[in-house]
Amino acid sequence: MKKIICSILIVFFLSNAIYAQESESEADGGKNHKIAFVFGYTHIPSAFEEGQSEKTVFVPTIGLDYFYQLNEKWSLGFALDLELGNYLVRFNREDLARKNAIVTAVLVEYEIAPRWGILVGPGIEFEKNKNLFIFRAGLEYEFDLGKNWCLFPSINSDFKEEYNTWSLNIGLCKRM
């Protein structure tokens, strides 16, 4: 419960920062909003799938991201991913079933070099058997396609209570 309250407080304070920056960014005419459709695969180490023994499982993942550019280097955003798969993982010495988990995260992005961004932030993985608190860290590179469109490969790692996952994704985004 403490983790959920902390996540809500972080979202509240960061949303106030976005609102404060919005009036400044509207004046300069920049494209501060970025909406992206993301798809890829999430790697779940040591999972069980369809009654088979413990193995590595790759689950297809689709997602929708929204980011707001605060200034030249910093962005604040939200990620919503859907893992399209069924598997079991060890959790507190028991098997925990995971089916079509929805992963949400509030992320802060910092541009470490031109087109290279590091993303970090808290989130929650929603699933009918057990919701899990996560902390996401990621790295992405943007390819400019022109007319405010971009393509970006990314790698993310989700740190969870008993196990961690990582994902390789490709995203298509539009800046507005």
KEMAR-882293 format. One line per field, with one value per residue (C-alpha): residue number from 1; chain; x, y, z. Coordinates in nm, 3 decimals, m for minus. Layout:
k <- NUM	...
c <- A	...
c1 <- X	...
c2 <- Y	...
c3 <- Z	...
// end
This chain:
k <- 1	2	3	4	5	6	7	8	9	10	11	12	13	14	15	16	17	18	19	20	21	22	23	24	25	26	27	28	29	30	31	32	33	34	35	36	37	38	39	40	41	42	43	44	45	46	47	48	49	50	51	52	53	54	55	56	57	58	59	60	61	62	63	64	65	66	67	68	69	70	71	72	73	74	75	76	77	78	79	80	81	82	83	84	85	86	87	88	89	90	91	92	93	94	95	96	97	98	99	100	101	102	103	104	105	106	107	108	109	110	111	112	113	114	115	116	117	118	119	120	121	122	123	124	125	126	127	128	129	130	131	132	133	134	135	136	137	138	139	140	141	142	143	144	145	146	147	148	149	150	151	152	153	154	155	156	157	158	159	160	161	162	163	164	165	166	167	168	169	170	171	172	173	174	175	176
c <- A	A	A	A	A	A	A	A	A	A	A	A	A	A	A	A	A	A	A	A	A	A	A	A	A	A	A	A	A	A	A	A	A	A	A	A	A	A	A	A	A	A	A	A	A	A	A	A	A	A	A	A	A	A	A	A	A	A	A	A	A	A	A	A	A	A	A	A	A	A	A	A	A	A	A	A	A	A	A	A	A	A	A	A	A	A	A	A	A	A	A	A	A	A	A	A	A	A	A	A	A	A	A	A	A	A	A	A	A	A	A	A	A	A	A	A	A	A	A	A	A	A	A	A	A	A	A	A	A	A	A	A	A	A	A	A	A	A	A	A	A	A	A	A	A	A	A	A	A	A	A	A	A	A	A	A	A	A	A	A	A	A	A	A	A	A	A	A	A	A	A	A	A	A	A	A
c1 <- 0.000	0.288	0.426	0.095	0.065	0.425	0.351	0.038	0.232	0.506	0.248	0.080	0.402	0.529	0.196	0.222	0.566	0.423	0.143	0.389	0.608	0.320	0.267	0.637	0.656	0.339	0.496	0.800	0.583	0.768	0.636	0.625	0.383	0.496	0.256	0.398	0.275	0.524	0.555	0.815	0.893	0.933	1.179	1.074	1.362	1.287	0.916	0.684	0.470	0.199	0.306	0.664	0.962	1.133	1.268	1.307	0.980	0.938	0.596	0.474	0.405	0.217	0.203	0.109	0.336	0.280	0.560	0.566	0.892	0.965	1.278	1.569	1.686	1.395	1.061	0.791	0.563	0.342	0.376	0.096	0.199	0.003	0.190	0.005	0.083	0.022	0.301	0.394	0.677	0.817	0.693	0.751	0.831	0.501	0.394	0.224	0.013	0.043	m0.207	m0.214	m0.056	m0.100	0.211	0.186	0.469	0.530	0.865	1.118	1.339	1.676	1.852	2.211	2.327	2.149	1.864	1.969	1.737	1.743	1.407	1.334	1.028	0.787	0.487	0.243	0.188	m0.183	m0.289	m0.592	m0.387	m0.155	m0.060	0.312	0.502	0.775	1.060	1.140	1.469	1.520	1.732	1.613	1.744	1.524	1.547	1.386	1.148	1.049	0.726	0.747	0.746	1.018	1.106	1.281	1.422	1.434	1.535	1.362	1.411	1.131	1.250	0.982	0.958	1.067	1.180	1.286	1.203	1.354	1.206	1.320	1.079	1.036	0.816	0.662	0.590	0.440	0.540	0.267
c2 <- 0.000	0.236	0.180	0.272	0.589	0.686	0.632	0.848	1.127	1.114	1.142	1.436	1.633	1.561	1.661	1.996	2.041	1.969	2.221	2.487	2.428	2.416	2.790	2.849	2.580	2.697	3.039	2.902	2.702	2.371	2.020	1.916	1.621	1.278	0.986	0.646	0.300	0.039	m0.333	m0.592	m0.889	m0.919	m1.174	m1.356	m1.568	m1.896	m1.906	m2.199	m2.204	m2.456	m2.717	m2.729	m2.722	m2.400	m2.211	m1.870	m1.725	m1.443	m1.275	m1.040	m0.692	m0.393	m0.051	0.312	0.588	0.957	1.203	1.576	1.762	1.981	2.141	2.060	1.755	1.641	1.475	1.329	1.054	0.755	0.405	0.149	m0.199	m0.521	m0.853	m1.093	m1.425	m1.678	m1.809	m1.902	m1.758	m1.845	m1.592	m1.637	m2.007	m2.065	m2.058	m1.734	m1.737	m1.434	m1.383	m1.076	m0.848	m0.474	m0.274	0.097	0.333	0.703	0.779	1.058	1.073	1.244	1.298	1.192	1.263	1.375	1.126	0.899	0.890	0.719	0.651	0.565	0.553	0.357	0.160	m0.119	m0.446	m0.524	m0.887	m1.069	m1.301	m1.041	m0.680	m0.609	m0.285	m0.231	0.005	0.054	0.161	0.196	0.324	0.439	0.596	0.804	0.801	1.109	1.014	1.372	1.568	1.513	1.132	0.916	0.549	0.432	0.101	0.064	m0.177	m0.174	m0.360	m0.397	m0.470	m0.653	m0.797	m1.155	m1.150	m0.910	m0.889	m0.706	m0.616	m0.519	m0.287	m0.076	0.231	0.469	0.815	1.145	1.478	1.739
c3 <- 0.000	0.077	m0.273	m0.433	m0.223	m0.313	m0.683	m0.663	m0.488	m0.752	m1.030	m0.852	m0.805	m1.155	m1.311	m1.133	m1.287	m1.632	m1.584	m1.473	m1.780	m2.028	m2.051	m2.125	m2.394	m2.571	m2.613	m2.799	m3.046	m2.994	m3.045	m2.679	m2.691	m2.808	m2.854	m2.947	m3.036	m2.915	m2.985	m2.897	m2.676	m2.301	m2.166	m1.848	m1.716	m1.540	m1.618	m1.681	m1.991	m2.090	m1.834	m1.955	m1.722	m1.614	m1.915	m2.069	m2.199	m2.450	m2.447	m2.722	m2.587	m2.726	m2.570	m2.584	m2.450	m2.393	m2.313	m2.254	m2.323	m2.021	m2.167	m2.396	m2.195	m1.975	m2.054	m1.835	m1.950	m1.900	m2.044	m2.077	m2.195	m2.241	m2.220	m2.451	m2.286	m2.012	m1.793	m1.435	m1.227	m0.886	m0.631	m0.256	m0.318	m0.497	m0.860	m0.959	m1.275	m1.504	m1.787	m2.011	m1.751	m1.794	m1.701	m1.627	m1.539	m1.483	m1.643	m1.646	m1.956	m1.980	m2.312	m2.245	m2.602	m2.919	m2.980	m2.687	m2.387	m2.048	m1.884	m1.519	m1.300	m1.082	m1.196	m1.130	m1.313	m1.298	m1.327	m1.187	m0.959	m0.804	m0.879	m0.855	m0.793	m1.055	m1.118	m1.487	m1.638	m2.012	m2.297	m2.639	m2.959	m3.193	m3.573	m3.728	m4.012	m4.096	m4.047	m3.667	m3.694	m3.543	m3.502	m3.187	m3.071	m2.693	m2.421	m2.082	m1.759	m1.505	m1.152	m0.951	m0.600	m0.678	m1.039	m1.314	m1.683	m1.977	m2.312	m2.660	m2.839	m3.145	m3.136	m3.383	m3.247	m3.352	m3.200	m3.168
// end
